Amino acid sequence: MKTFFRFVVVLLWCATAAVARLSKSMFRKDVHVLMYETDSSLEKDPRSPLHFFKERSNIAKLQTTVFGGDLAYHGFGDKYQTLRPLLELLDKSKLVILADARDVALNVPEDPEAASRAVDHFMETYHKLTKNAPNAIVMSAESQCCVSAMSHAHPGDYFDTQTMKRHKRACASGTQQCLWDENKNIYSWVEFMYERAFNDTGIDYIGDVYLNAGLMAGYPADLMKLLDTIDIGPSEDDQAVLSGLMYSFPELIVLDYDQEMFGNNQWPRGLEAGCVFETGQATSRLMHRETGTEPLIVHTPGKFYGCLDVLIEELGGNSQQRYLETHPNGNPRRTGESERARRRLGKEEEEDEDVKKKDSKKGVKGSEAEKDGSKTNPTLPEVGDLEETVDEKDKDDKDDDKTKKDKKDGGKVVEDTTEELVDDIQEALEESDESANYGPGYGQYGLSPYGLYGNYGNYGYGNYGSYGNYGNYGYGNYGYGSLQDVDVIGRRRRVRQAFREPRTSL
Ligand SMILES: *[C@@H]1O[C@H](CO)[C@@H](O)[C@H](O)[C@H]1NC(C)=O
């Protein structure tokens, strides 16, 4: 079987190489994108994300090779079986970006110079992030924990750190034997990921602390070493195995916590709040709404295709308009259906502040669009509204006595606004249950109201309190996962402020 794979890959490679030779001077020499896609027809469909990616990668002079075409599917591990021979053929000095093809967009504008600067920035960031671990692979970080395979293994189970050999195998997320269960394993992963983020960044990092295996970058020799070490089987869940690798061999993987190279959107929060990238006024690249970064590749894990298509259109491309499934009136950022979009377009600038305040008093149900039933799917409140609520709560935060009292009351927290907010979000969560399983071919993330944004802070497992953040959600301690999110956003903003200072500690 392996030989066969090799044969197919080499054939593919020869074809690509021939094309590459023809246009040799066309591409920059320091980086090469490898995209995994088993359906070879997608590249030709002018509305496919892959087509858009290739089109923009030409503008950026970024050589992009699609591999995996028409090979039989066994599981998430397939990608790695066919990768090695490709890496052997690549120039050692080229940074390799490994990306899934169906759910990513290349975040460069049509202007070739600006596109080229975006790739330069990517390269610089790779070197910055790996300064203390020069042979590490940089992987993308996301806010959602965890694939269901991870509930079947403790972080240390997959590798024997003495022999560097594989120990336990990861199950195939989404299959009957590998369903999600929120258990002690999950808490161990959560604790580990937060601790690592704290160690790496020097701050109580909130938000995108979890490894996402869909996007990574490294030099060929380092990627081959990674492949040899993970020794992954075709049906194993790669995100689980790589998360375990990061636990057992921390020096091999660095996460791009700030979403500087790779961006992940947040499917559990729905299209308007969770599609967290948007083009700013002054630039035509997508910027992360909360971190302010402009990663080269933007990813929509969780089959969040509606978001992907919104982003592709925002970058000026043609899309398959899959946002119509939840927003039948059209791309919400174009129809003005989204309050956020209207604000961004400056239409409500003057009254903006007042409106937001009022909305938060009303418990964020303020958006008319949400009331008129035009949205078929549950939609979480917009971040702007949440932030406003957080600000008010932050003030209360300082009032220790009050917080203590709230806790004593068994968490019958705070103001009416908050309770309404909780109800809204809980409702949305219950209705959106099915998105917890995206079935075979994608892995099954857990979606419980507790862990929605990966904050398990207060369940008494592990020593979260010692990091100073987990124990502090204050309003989210009693089963309202959504409230934790409210606080996360407030904190994240503060974290971002901390980040504007140069990182000196680590
Ligand atoms: C974080 O750093 C501490 C202190 O150096 C170390 O003991 C711990 O293992 C590290 N944890 C992780 C997850 O990197």
The ligand as a MOL file (V3000), in Angstrom:
LIG
                    3D

  0  0  0     0  0            999 V3000
M  V30 BEGIN CTAB
M  V30 COUNTS 14 14 0 0 0
M  V30 BEGIN ATOM
M  V30 1 C 5.1600 25.0040 32.6110 0
M  V30 2 O 6.3150 25.4360 33.2880 0
M  V30 3 C 6.5570 24.7680 34.5220 0
M  V30 4 C 7.7180 25.4380 35.1830 0
M  V30 5 O 8.8200 25.4770 34.3360 0
M  V30 6 C 6.7690 23.3000 34.2660 0
M  V30 7 O 6.9910 22.6140 35.4610 0
M  V30 8 C 5.5420 22.7350 33.5720 0
M  V30 9 O 5.7420 21.3850 33.2330 0
M  V30 10 C 5.2180 23.5240 32.3050 0
M  V30 11 N 3.9880 23.0370 31.7870 0
M  V30 12 C 3.7230 22.9270 30.4830 0
M  V30 13 C 2.4280 22.3480 30.1130 0
M  V30 14 O 4.4890 23.2960 29.6190 0
M  V30 END ATOM
M  V30 BEGIN BOND
M  V30 1 1 1 2
M  V30 2 1 1 10
M  V30 3 1 2 3
M  V30 4 1 3 4
M  V30 5 1 3 6
M  V30 6 1 4 5
M  V30 7 1 6 7
M  V30 8 1 6 8
M  V30 9 1 8 9
M  V30 10 1 8 10
M  V30 11 1 10 11
M  V30 12 1 11 12
M  V30 13 1 12 13
M  V30 14 2 12 14
M  V30 END BOND
M  V30 END CTAB
M  END
